Amino acid sequence: MKTLQFTGRGDDTFGEYGVTWDDYDNCASETPIKWLIETREGSLIVVGSYNYTDNGTWVIGVTMTDEDGVIPNWATRVKNGNCGYSPMLEIDVPDDFSLTCLNRVKEK
């Protein structure tokens, strides 16, 4: 089991800082940053969006990979992040996980 930790940094970078230390910088475009977690047990999309207009903090959420999808039964926790402007979403995933930034895929 691995614990992934998703959080925002600054006003344009959102990523996973527990295992992979992979992040994506959207150049303050206000475009949500999406990460796909896949395992043999299932998949999940984590979304981070910087909230410029209201309070200058990150919003973090999850969704299924498609409309017939199922949220995997992985333990999740929301806690204060390492900075005052972003919560942290922790997700315990199986060791066989893969993590893909969907924003990078879209760029190609």
N, C-alpha and C positions, 0 to 999 in steps of 0.2 A: 504494500500500500504506500502511495506517495501523497503528500499534501501540497496541492497547488494553491498559490496565493496570488489573487488578482487584485491590483490596485492601480490608481492613477498617479502620475508624476507630472508636476507642472500643470499646464493647461492644454497639453497636446500629446502626452505619452501615456499609454495604458498597456499593461502587460502582466506577465506571470513572473513573480519574484521569489518563489519558494523552491523550485526545482530547476527550471530551464533558464531563468533570468532572460527571457525573451520578451521584448516589448516592441510596440509600433508607435511611431510618431506621425500623427496626422496633420502636422504643421498648423495647429490651431484652426483647422477648417470647420470645426464643429460636427464633423462626420463621425458617427459612432464607430468604435473600434470593436471588431468581432473576432472571437477566438473559438475554434472548433476543437472540442476534446472528443477523441474516439478511443474506444476499447472494445474488446470482445463482448463485454457486458452491455454496451450501449454507447450513446453519444449525447452531447449537450453543447449548446452554444452559450458562451459568456459574452455579454455586451457591456462596454464601458463608454459613457458619453459625458463630456464635460459640460456642465450647466452654466454657461456664460451669463445668461440674462437674469437669472434669479438670485443665485447666491455664490457662484464661483466654486462649486464643489463637483465632484464626480458622482455620477449615478451608475450603479452596477446592477445588472440583471441577468437572467438566464432564460433560455427558451429551448424548445425541442428543435430537432433538425428539419422536421417537416410537419405538415398538419396532422399526420397520422402517427407522429412520434410519441414516445413515452419518455418521461424524465427518469433517468437511471436512479436507483436507490442508493446514491452515494451520500455520505454524511457531508453536510455543508454548515458553515458558520459565517456569520457576518460580525465583524468586529472593527474597532478603530484601527485605521491604518497607521503607517509610520509618519504620516504628516497630517496636519489638521484639515486638509481639504479633500481627503479621500477615505472612504471606508475600505475595508479589505474583505474580500470574499474568499474563504478557504473551502476547498473541495478535496475530500479524500477519494482518490481514484486508484484503480488497480495499477500494478507496476507496468502493464503492457500498453499504457496510454500513448497516444500521439497527440500533439498540439499543433494546430495550424492557424495562422493568422489569415482570416478570410479577406481582409483588406489587401494583403499582399497578393493573394490569388487573383483578386479582381483586377489588380494593376497589370498583370501579365497578359 
